[in-house]
Amino acid sequence: MNMTTPHEQVQPESFQLDHTAVVAPYVRFIDTQRGPHGDVISNYDLRLVQPNQAAIDTAALHTIEHTLAVLLRQRITGYIDCSPFGCRTGFHLLTWGEHTTEEIAQALQESLEYIAYQATWEDVPATTARSCGNYRDHSLFGAQEWCKRIVAQGISADPFERRGPNCVQ
């Protein structure tokens, strides 16, 4: 097997993104992948906080992740997965088919509003040792505080300028 070093390999698209040029919170379409039978999987960047200026603490991010897994599944046809970035500034969203960034931004805004203002501990799924690999690392209070800050700004459908019905200019 011919192994190359990581810097010699093709880098993920997100490593090419100028993280100093984006204006969070936003939804950014990354790309689509087509399967051998024509199936389409779309990848989106759901950036909740400004890169290199903020990071959501792990307990709050973990609770947001678990709750979004249900809320986005209810709002986005073809939802596959929503996984947090290691930098703790947002999530990758994978879907079957293609959606506009406006559709995704609206679904995300509604979901974060629910977490911020309506969610109770019973609304956070998979918070037991049986259903979660780190069940003690959750914070609904932290998730709600972060979501309040994020929804107050609105989710932009453009990563480089504030654009969308809920965005504060």
N, C-alpha and C positions, 0 to 999 in steps of 0.2 A: 504494500500500500504506500503510495506516494503522499506524504503528509507535507502540508505547507504551514507556515506560521500564520496566525490570525491576520496580521497586516498585509499578507500576500493574497488573502482570499477576498472574494466579493463581499463587500460590507452590506449589512441591512440598510434599507432605504432610510430609516430613521437616523442612522449614524451620519447620513449626508445632510440632514436638515440643519439649517442655521438656527440653533436654539436661542440665539440672541435677537433674532428678527421676528419671532412669533409673538402674538399678543393673546395670552390666555385670559379666560377660558374660551375654548373653541373646539369645533369638530373639523378634522382635516381628513379628506379622502387620501389614502395612501396608494392603494392599487387593488387590482383584481388578479386572481389566479384562475385559470381555466383547467378543469379536469379533463381526462381522456374522453369523456362522454359529453363534453360541452358544459358541464356544471360550472357555475361561477361562484367563487368565494371572494367577498370584498373585505378589505381591511381598512379600518378607520382609526385615527389618533383622536382620542377624547382627552384633551388636555385641560385639566381643571385648575391648575395653578401655574404661575409663571415660572418656567424653567430657571434654575440657578438663583431664584429669589425666594422660593418657598418650597416646602415639601410637606405633604400630609403625613402626620405621625402614623406609625404602622397600625395601631389599634383602631384608629378612626378609618384609615384606608381599608382595612380588613372588613370592617362593618359595612362601609359603603360598597365594597366589592360583593359581599354576600347579598346585600339588599338589591343592588343593581341586577344581579343574576336573575331575580324574579321580575323586577319592575320593567327592565328593558325587554325581557322575553315577552311580556304582555303587550308591549308597545311597538315592537319591531318584528315584522314578518321575516322569518328566515334567520332569526337570532341563533348564533352558534355559541359564542363565548365572549366574555368581557374580562380581560386579565390585566392586573395592575402592572405599570412600568416599575422596574427596579428603583428608579430615581424618585418614585412616590409623587409624581406630578400629574398622573392621570392613568388612562387605560388604553389598551388595544381592544377594539371591538371587531369581531368577525361575524359576517352574515352570509347566508346563501343569497345570491342575486345582488342587485345593485340598488342603492338608495341614495337620494340626494343628501348633501350635508345638512340642508335645511330640515329634512325629515328626521335625521339622526339628532340634530341639535334640539329640536322640539321634544323628542322622546326623552332625551337626557335632561333637559330643563324640567320637564314634568316629573321625572323620577327623582331628581335632586330636591325639588320642592316638596315632594312627598316625604322624603327622608328628613328634610329640615324641619317641617312643620306638622307632620301628622304621624310619623312612625313611632311605634312603641317597641319595646324589647321583643314582643311577640311577633312583630313584623320582620325581624332579622332572622333569616333561616340558617340552619346548620350551625348552631352555637353550642353543641355538646361534644364531649370527647368521642362519641360514636360517629358524629357527622362532620367533624372538622379536625384538621391536623394540628391546630394550635388554638383550640377553643377558648383559652383564657385571654387571648390577645384580641379583645374586641372593646370598642367604646361607642355606644350609641350617642352619648353626650358629645364626644369629640366629632363623630360623623355629622351630627346635626349642626354643630358650630361651623365646621368647614363648609357644609352644604349651604348654610345661610349666607356665608361670605360669597360663595360661588354664584348662587342664584341671584344675588343682589346685582351682580355684574351682567348676568345673562350669558348664555352660551352663543358665541358667534359661529356662523356657518362659514367663516373664512379665518384662516390662521394668522393672517397678517393685518387685518383691519376689523374693527368691530362692526359686524353686519348680521342683522337678524332682528326679529320682532321684540325680543326681550333684552337686547343689548343696551347697556348704558354707554353713551358716547363719551 
